[in-house]
Amino acid sequence: MSKKTKAFLYNFLGFAAHFTLAYFLIVRFTGLDGLWIPITSAVAASLLTPKFQAVTIYGEEKLLMKWLFIKGVKELK
């Protein structure tokens, strides 16, 4: 599996997990209704989910991660 595919899958799965968790927490603990629930969940998930990207450095493809709670960019193996 290529690094670009891994980055895409990690981004999708991370967003989906955070969106689902935020959705149910917002429904349970806030008074929001209608379209505000998925919009708020999407914003929260976008902010909390780590971002993955495949980059080519000196001819070698690497998978990098940046997250709000980690300083800097981390390389994944």
Backbone torsions as a table, in degrees:
resi	resn	phi	psi	omega
1	MET	NA	133.6	-177.5
2	SER	-75.1	161.2	-179.1
3	LYS	-67.1	-32.2	178.0
4	LYS	-66.4	-38.8	177.8
5	THR	-67.3	-42.1	177.3
6	LYS	-61.3	-43.5	179.2
7	ALA	-61.2	-43.7	178.8
8	PHE	-61.8	-46.5	-179.7
9	LEU	-65.1	-42.5	178.2
10	TYR	-62.7	-42.5	177.8
11	ASN	-62.6	-45.0	-178.6
12	PHE	-65.4	-48.8	-178.0
13	LEU	-66.0	-38.8	177.6
14	GLY	-64.6	-44.5	179.1
15	PHE	-65.2	-43.8	-178.7
16	ALA	-61.3	-43.0	-179.8
17	ALA	-66.0	-45.8	179.8
18	HIS	-67.8	-37.7	178.8
19	PHE	-63.5	-45.9	-179.2
20	THR	-62.9	-45.6	178.9
21	LEU	-62.4	-47.1	179.5
22	ALA	-63.0	-39.1	-179.7
23	TYR	-59.0	-50.3	-177.8
24	PHE	-69.5	-34.6	176.8
25	LEU	-67.7	-38.9	179.2
26	ILE	-67.6	-42.2	177.8
27	VAL	-61.6	-41.8	-174.7
28	ARG	-73.9	-41.1	-168.1
29	PHE	-111.7	-0.3	178.2
30	THR	-124.7	169.7	178.7
31	GLY	-98.7	16.8	-179.5
32	LEU	-70.4	150.6	176.3
33	ASP	-146.3	167.4	177.8
34	GLY	69.4	-139.2	-175.2
35	LEU	-72.8	-15.6	-179.3
36	TRP	-66.5	-29.1	-178.9
37	ILE	-64.8	-55.3	179.8
38	PRO	-67.7	-31.2	178.2
39	ILE	-65.8	-47.0	178.8
40	THR	-64.4	-39.2	178.0
41	SER	-63.6	-41.3	-179.9
42	ALA	-66.0	-41.4	178.3
43	VAL	-64.8	-45.7	179.4
44	ALA	-62.2	-43.6	-179.9
45	ALA	-65.6	-38.3	178.8
46	SER	-63.7	-36.3	-179.6
47	LEU	-77.5	-35.2	-173.0
48	LEU	-91.3	-18.5	-175.7
49	THR	-81.4	135.4	174.8
50	PRO	-67.2	148.5	-179.7
51	LYS	-104.0	132.4	179.7
52	PHE	-115.0	143.3	178.5
53	GLN	-149.4	139.6	175.4
54	ALA	-97.1	126.3	179.7
55	VAL	-129.7	155.2	176.7
56	THR	-107.8	118.5	-179.8
57	ILE	-122.6	118.6	-178.8
58	TYR	54.0	41.0	176.6
59	GLY	79.5	1.1	-180.0
60	GLU	-113.9	128.0	-179.5
61	GLU	-82.3	130.6	-178.2
62	LYS	-128.0	151.8	177.9
63	LEU	-106.6	119.6	-177.3
64	LEU	-114.6	151.6	179.5
65	MET	-131.9	137.4	173.6
66	LYS	-127.9	135.4	-176.9
67	TRP	-141.2	151.9	-178.9
68	LEU	-59.9	-34.4	-173.9
69	PHE	-94.6	1.8	179.0
70	ILE	-123.0	132.7	-179.9
71	LYS	-77.6	129.2	176.1
72	GLY	83.3	-165.8	-178.3
73	VAL	-112.1	134.8	-179.6
74	LYS	-110.2	140.7	175.8
75	GLU	-92.8	131.4	177.3
76	LEU	-99.9	147.8	-178.9
77	LYS	-83.1	NA	NA
